[in-house]
């Protein structure tokens, strides 16, 4: 599957925002960014980028269009998606629910 378009990622994010509870939505509003295309460490293998939709420091959330899921991880290099995924989920709600937000 190819990289989704900017319009498609905005639509996916909009739908995902509707599933967030008020605490999750408040957190989301503090970390969300305008969608940016970043490339994976192994971009030469996959040949496509990923839409990064949230960032706080080195922690990022992106959409993996190959797996059709949201992912979170730590990016050691700017504009580069790490190969080791910390968490993955089909929705932002699922992703936030799997993370320890009180830590």
C-alpha positions as CSV (number, residue, x, y, z in Angstrom):
1,X,0.0,0.0,0.0
2,X,1.2,3.5,-0.8
3,X,1.5,6.4,1.7
4,X,-1.9,7.8,2.4
5,X,-2.6,11.3,1.2
6,X,-2.6,14.3,3.5
7,X,-6.4,14.5,3.2
8,X,-6.7,10.8,4.1
9,X,-4.5,11.1,7.2
10,X,-6.4,14.2,8.3
11,X,-9.6,12.2,8.0
12,X,-8.2,9.2,9.9
13,X,-7.0,11.6,12.7
14,X,-10.4,13.3,12.8
15,X,-12.2,10.0,13.1
16,X,-9.7,8.8,15.8
17,X,-10.2,12.0,17.8
18,X,-13.9,11.2,18.1
19,X,-13.0,8.0,20.1
20,X,-10.9,9.8,22.7
21,X,-12.3,10.4,26.2
22,X,-11.9,13.9,27.6
23,X,-8.6,13.2,29.4
24,X,-7.1,11.6,26.3
25,X,-8.4,14.4,24.1
26,X,-6.7,17.0,26.4
27,X,-3.4,15.1,26.2
28,X,-3.8,14.8,22.4
29,X,-4.2,18.6,22.0
30,X,-0.9,19.1,23.8
31,X,1.1,16.8,21.6
32,X,-0.5,16.9,18.2
33,X,1.3,18.5,15.3
34,X,0.5,19.3,11.7
35,X,1.0,16.0,9.8
36,X,4.6,15.6,8.5
37,X,6.1,12.8,6.4
38,X,9.0,11.1,8.1
39,X,11.0,8.2,6.7
40,X,11.8,4.9,8.4
41,X,15.4,3.9,9.2
42,X,14.9,1.1,6.7
43,X,13.3,3.4,4.0
44,X,15.4,1.9,1.3
45,X,13.5,-1.4,1.9
46,X,9.9,0.0,2.1
47,X,10.4,3.1,0.0
48,X,7.6,5.1,1.6
49,X,7.3,7.5,4.4
50,X,5.0,7.7,7.5
51,X,2.8,10.5,8.6
52,X,3.9,11.8,12.0
53,X,0.9,13.3,13.8
54,X,2.1,14.0,17.3
55,X,5.4,14.8,19.0
56,X,6.6,15.6,22.5
57,X,10.4,15.7,22.6
58,X,11.7,12.5,21.1
59,X,8.4,10.7,21.5
60,X,6.2,10.5,18.4
61,X,3.0,9.1,17.1
62,X,2.7,8.1,13.5
63,X,0.4,6.3,11.1
64,X,1.7,3.2,9.5
65,X,-0.3,2.8,6.2
66,X,1.2,-0.6,5.5
67,X,-0.1,-2.0,8.8
68,X,-3.1,0.4,8.9
69,X,-2.4,1.4,12.5
70,X,-1.2,4.2,14.7
71,X,2.2,3.6,16.3
72,X,4.2,5.3,19.1
73,X,7.9,5.3,19.6
74,X,11.0,7.3,20.4
75,X,12.8,9.0,17.5
76,X,16.5,9.3,18.1
77,X,17.0,11.2,14.8
78,X,14.9,14.0,13.5
79,X,12.5,13.0,10.7
80,X,13.4,9.4,11.0
81,X,11.0,6.7,12.3
82,X,12.6,4.1,14.6
83,X,12.5,0.5,13.5
84,X,11.5,-0.7,17.0
85,X,7.9,0.1,17.6
86,X,7.0,0.8,21.2
87,X,3.3,0.5,20.9
88,X,0.8,-0.1,18.0
89,X,-2.9,0.1,17.8
90,X,-5.7,0.4,15.3
91,X,-7.0,3.6,16.9
92,X,-5.6,6.5,18.9
93,X,-7.9,5.5,21.8
94,X,-6.4,2.0,21.7
95,X,-3.0,3.5,21.6
96,X,-3.6,5.9,24.5
97,X,-5.3,3.1,26.5
98,X,-2.2,0.9,26.1
99,X,0.2,3.6,27.3
100,X,0.7,4.6,31.0
101,X,-0.5,8.2,30.8
102,X,-0.1,8.8,34.5
103,X,3.7,8.1,34.5
